[in-house]
């Protein structure tokens, strides 16, 4: 759990400093989460909010072998 919290904190910091480095995907959050569940068996594990109001989510497979950080603005 501590690793997830650290990943979220790092992502929030990176997102606020370098937003141009993020990959922009045109799909709804629901579609992305569904796709990650079907393809990688990932599910939401942690959620937070950046200082700009963006929602940051960490999704991962139960075994931890795959993970995704999703930012919704």
C-alpha positions as CSV (number, residue, x, y, z in Angstrom):
1,X,0.0,0.0,0.0
2,X,2.9,2.3,0.8
3,X,4.3,1.8,-2.7
4,X,1.0,2.8,-4.3
5,X,0.8,5.9,-2.2
6,X,4.4,6.8,-3.2
7,X,3.5,6.2,-6.9
8,X,0.5,8.5,-6.6
9,X,2.5,11.2,-4.9
10,X,5.2,11.0,-7.5
11,X,2.7,11.1,-10.3
12,X,0.9,14.1,-8.9
13,X,4.2,16.0,-8.6
14,X,5.2,15.0,-12.1
15,X,1.8,15.8,-13.6
16,X,1.9,19.3,-12.1
17,X,5.5,19.9,-13.3
18,X,5.4,18.4,-16.8
19,X,1.9,18.0,-18.1
20,X,3.2,17.9,-21.7
21,X,4.9,14.6,-21.0
22,X,1.6,12.8,-20.5
23,X,0.0,10.7,-23.2
24,X,-3.4,12.0,-24.2
25,X,-6.0,9.4,-24.9
26,X,-9.5,10.2,-26.3
27,X,-11.8,7.8,-24.5
28,X,-14.1,7.9,-21.5
29,X,-12.7,6.9,-18.1
30,X,-15.2,4.1,-18.0
31,X,-14.0,2.7,-21.4
32,X,-10.4,2.9,-20.3
33,X,-11.0,1.1,-17.0
34,X,-13.1,-1.6,-18.7
35,X,-10.3,-2.1,-21.3
36,X,-7.6,-2.4,-18.6
37,X,-9.8,-4.9,-16.7
38,X,-10.3,-7.0,-19.8
39,X,-6.8,-6.9,-21.2
40,X,-4.6,-6.8,-18.1
41,X,-7.0,-7.7,-15.2
42,X,-6.2,-4.3,-13.7
43,X,-8.6,-2.7,-11.2
44,X,-8.5,0.7,-9.4
45,X,-6.2,0.6,-6.3
46,X,-5.7,4.2,-5.2
47,X,-7.1,7.6,-6.1
48,X,-6.1,11.2,-5.4
49,X,-6.4,14.7,-6.6
50,X,-3.7,17.1,-7.9
51,X,-3.4,20.7,-7.0
52,X,-4.9,21.6,-10.4
53,X,-8.0,19.5,-9.7
54,X,-7.1,16.5,-11.9
55,X,-8.1,13.1,-10.6
56,X,-5.1,10.6,-10.4
57,X,-5.8,6.9,-10.2
58,X,-3.6,3.9,-9.9
59,X,-4.8,0.7,-11.4
60,X,-3.0,-2.6,-11.1
61,X,-3.3,-6.3,-11.6
62,X,-3.7,-8.4,-8.4
63,X,-0.2,-9.8,-8.9
64,X,1.3,-6.3,-9.4
65,X,2.9,-7.2,-12.7
66,X,1.1,-4.5,-14.6
67,X,-0.1,-1.1,-13.5
68,X,-1.4,2.1,-15.0
69,X,-1.6,5.6,-13.8
70,X,-4.7,7.4,-15.1
71,X,-5.2,11.2,-14.9
72,X,-8.6,12.6,-15.6
73,X,-9.0,16.4,-16.0
